[in-house]
Amino acid sequence: MISSLELRHIIESGFLPLKCICSIDPEGRMTVCLYQPQKGHAAFIAEGLTTEHLTSSRAIAALVGELKQEFVRKGFVAEPQQWLLRG
């Protein structure tokens, strides 16, 4: 299993160049906060995500991709095509 510290780093790196803060509580529930460059507060928050299935790079990449799509759907990214292709 991937450590919480490593999992947080991988997920936060997946959203670069945007600021992302990922936290995992002792029960394994994860919160991911994404920030728009112009704002000082979280523009998108995904809470209560379970980490038990995030045991492979493919599963982590799939979660990051889903969160990116939701972020774009909410209209928080100016150039979604370029941003989604990075991930």
C-alpha positions as CSV (number, residue, x, y, z in Angstrom):
1,M,0.0,0.0,0.0
2,I,1.1,3.6,-0.7
3,S,1.7,5.7,2.3
4,S,-0.6,8.7,3.0
5,L,2.3,11.1,2.5
6,E,3.3,9.6,-0.9
7,L,-0.4,9.5,-2.0
8,R,-0.9,13.1,-1.1
9,H,2.2,14.1,-3.0
10,I,1.2,12.2,-6.1
11,I,-2.3,13.7,-6.1
12,E,-1.1,17.2,-5.5
13,S,1.5,16.9,-8.3
14,G,-1.2,15.8,-10.7
15,F,-2.9,19.2,-10.6
16,L,0.2,21.3,-11.3
17,P,0.5,24.2,-12.1
18,L,-2.6,24.8,-10.0
19,K,-2.3,24.7,-6.2
20,C,-3.8,21.6,-4.7
21,I,-3.9,20.6,-1.1
22,C,-4.7,17.0,-0.3
23,S,-5.4,15.7,3.3
24,I,-6.1,12.2,4.5
25,D,-7.7,11.6,7.9
26,P,-6.8,8.6,10.2
27,E,-9.8,6.7,8.8
28,G,-8.5,7.0,5.2
29,R,-11.0,9.6,4.0
30,M,-9.4,12.1,1.7
31,T,-10.2,15.8,1.0
32,V,-8.8,17.5,-2.1
33,C,-8.9,21.3,-2.4
34,L,-8.1,23.0,-5.7
35,Y,-7.3,26.7,-6.0
36,Q,-7.7,29.0,-8.9
37,P,-4.5,31.1,-9.6
38,Q,-6.3,34.4,-9.0
39,K,-8.1,33.4,-5.8
40,G,-6.8,32.9,-2.3
41,H,-9.4,30.3,-1.3
42,A,-10.3,26.9,-2.5
43,A,-12.5,27.0,-5.7
44,F,-13.3,23.3,-5.6
45,I,-13.4,20.8,-2.7
46,A,-13.9,17.1,-3.0
47,E,-14.5,15.6,0.5
48,G,-14.9,12.1,1.9
49,L,-13.0,10.3,-0.9
50,T,-12.0,6.8,0.2
51,T,-8.3,5.8,-0.3
52,E,-8.7,2.0,0.1
53,H,-8.9,1.5,-3.7
54,L,-6.0,3.8,-4.5
55,T,-3.4,1.0,-4.5
56,S,-2.0,1.5,-8.0
57,S,-0.8,4.3,-10.2
58,R,-3.7,3.6,-12.6
59,A,-6.2,4.0,-9.8
60,I,-4.6,7.3,-8.6
61,A,-4.5,8.6,-12.2
62,A,-8.1,7.8,-12.7
63,L,-9.1,9.7,-9.6
64,V,-7.1,12.7,-10.6
65,G,-8.6,12.6,-14.1
66,E,-12.2,12.5,-12.6
67,L,-11.5,15.4,-10.4
68,K,-10.0,17.4,-13.2
69,Q,-13.1,16.8,-15.4
70,E,-15.3,17.9,-12.5
71,F,-13.2,21.0,-12.0
72,V,-13.5,21.8,-15.7
73,R,-17.2,21.1,-15.7
74,K,-17.7,23.7,-13.0
75,G,-15.9,26.2,-15.2
76,F,-12.9,26.9,-13.0
77,V,-10.2,26.4,-15.7
78,A,-9.7,29.0,-18.5
79,E,-8.2,26.5,-21.0
80,P,-9.5,23.1,-20.1
81,Q,-8.2,21.2,-23.2
82,Q,-4.6,22.1,-22.5
83,W,-5.0,21.4,-18.8
84,L,-6.7,18.0,-19.2
85,L,-4.1,16.8,-21.7
86,R,-1.4,17.2,-19.0
87,G,-2.9,14.7,-16.7
